[in-house]
Amino acid sequence: MQILLSLLAVLSLGHVQVPASTAQTSTIQASESVDLAGSSAAQTEYDGVFMAPAVDDGRGTPYIVEKSDNICGLDEPRQLTNPAVVDYDSLIEATDEYRKIQKDKIDPTSSEGITLMTKARARVLKACESVRASQGHCSVWKDIKRRDKRSVDDITDEVKRQL
């Protein structure tokens, strides 16, 4: 229990001495790391061993999410207020680039296929961001569910009109 309280103190103070037993003292400290995208993640060090932060799957929020399913907007489940969902595969299939791959029988793993698929994903992202902003959604997801089983707004049709 004392370790849990100490970990909470680490997040707010940055460095705390915690007695592990009456004979020894262990040091717990938090260090801040910043990735190239500019977001920061706290790492916790306990006796020289770094422990990665837990993956946030939306527990404690009304949503069940996988961060990899985020297309645009907020990607932290605790920040979500009005997310939307799309059928991503059907949006990709609706792009001119994907149709060209199908029509000309281009190998998707070839350089031309990769270039076209990248352009198709960028086109879908731009359309999702446009609809998200215009309709007041906080984020757009490939898959997101509410814990209380209520539906999440599906904006696939609006995004298709933007393509």
Secondary structure as UniProt FT lines:
FT   HELIX           2..13
FT   STRAND          15..19
FT   STRAND          25..34
FT   TURN            36..37
FT   STRAND          40..46
FT   TURN            47..48
FT   STRAND          49..51
FT   TURN            59..60
FT   STRAND          63..65
FT   HELIX           67..69
FT   STRAND          70..73
FT   HELIX           77..79
FT   STRAND          83..85
FT   HELIX           88..93
FT   HELIX           96..103
FT   TURN            104..105
FT   TURN            108..109
FT   HELIX           111..135
FT   STRAND          139..141
FT   STRAND          144..146
FT   TURN            147..148
FT   STRAND          153..154
FT   HELIX           156..162
//
